Amino acid sequence: MANPTAEIEQLAAEIGDKVYMDIAKWHLYLSDAQLHTVVAQRVYPLLEDNQLNEDNVMQILQEIAVKIGGGKRELPLAELIPMHCQVDLMDLLEEYQRNL
């Protein structure tokens, strides 16, 4: 049986390299924002339970709060990731699930 911690770390690395937030036309990759591991930890159970779908992933992205302005405000991660990155994330997760 695979080591779930190692699997999550590998998934987090892939997410962190490919998915970014778009802030004032700046691309802040999730690895740079230290959010890639949180996303991987939250979506990994969907992969294990074969529950991966866009609605479930978007729900997770809505639930992850990103502090901005030194913590003055919080926005859902889903609102900061451009649509094409959300598509890339789904493609990455679908590919990852096929290889589990």
N, C-alpha and C positions, 0 to 999 in steps of 0.2 A: 504494500500500500504506500502511496506517495505521502510525503511529508507536507501536510497542509500549510505550515508556516513557510516552507520553501516555495511552495506553489503560489502562495499569496505574494511573497516577495518578488517572484518572477513576473507575476501578473502586474504588480504595482510598477515595476520597472518599465514594462511595455506601455502601460497607461501614461506614466510620467513622461515618456519620450514622445508620445504621439498626440496627447490631448492637452489643450491649453485654454486659458481664459483670455478673452479679448477685452482689454481695458484701455480705452482711448487709443485704439489701434496698436497697442503693445501686446505682444503674445507672451503671456506668463504661463509657462508649462507647469502642469500640476506637480511635477517633481520639484521644481524651483519653489513652488508655493507650499511644499510639504503636505499636499493633499492627495497624492497618488496612492499612498498606503491606505488612507481612510476609504477611498473609493474602492480599492481592491478588496479590503476587508468586508465592505458592505455588499459588493456584488458577487464575491466568491460563493456564498451559500446558494445564490440563484443558479450558478453554474453546476454546483454539486447536485442540486435538487432538480435540475432540468427545468427551471422556472424562468429561464432567460427570455425576456421580451422587452420591447421598448417601453411599455408602460411601467414595468417594475423598475427598470433602470432609471427612467425619468423621475419616478417617485423617490428613489434613493438620492438622486442629484438635487431634488427639491428639498430634501431633509438635511442635506449637508450645508450648514451655515458658514459663510465666508465673512470674516470681519474685515471691514474697510474703514479707512480714516482713523486708524489707531484704535479701532474698536467702537467708534461712535455709532456705526451702523453695521447691520448684517444683511447680506443678500444670499439667497439660495444659489448654490453652485450652478444649478441648471440655467440661471439667468445670465451667467457670465461666460458660459461655453457656447461658442457660435454653433449654428446648426450643422455645418459640415464637420465639425469636431465631434458632435454628438453622433453623427452617422459613422465617423471613423471609430468612435468608441464602441458602437454596436457591432461593427464589422470585426474589430479586434476581439471583443468578447465572444462573438459567435465562432470565430476561428479558434480561440482558446478552448472553448467548450468542446469543439470537435476533437481536439487533441488531448482531452482529459482521459 
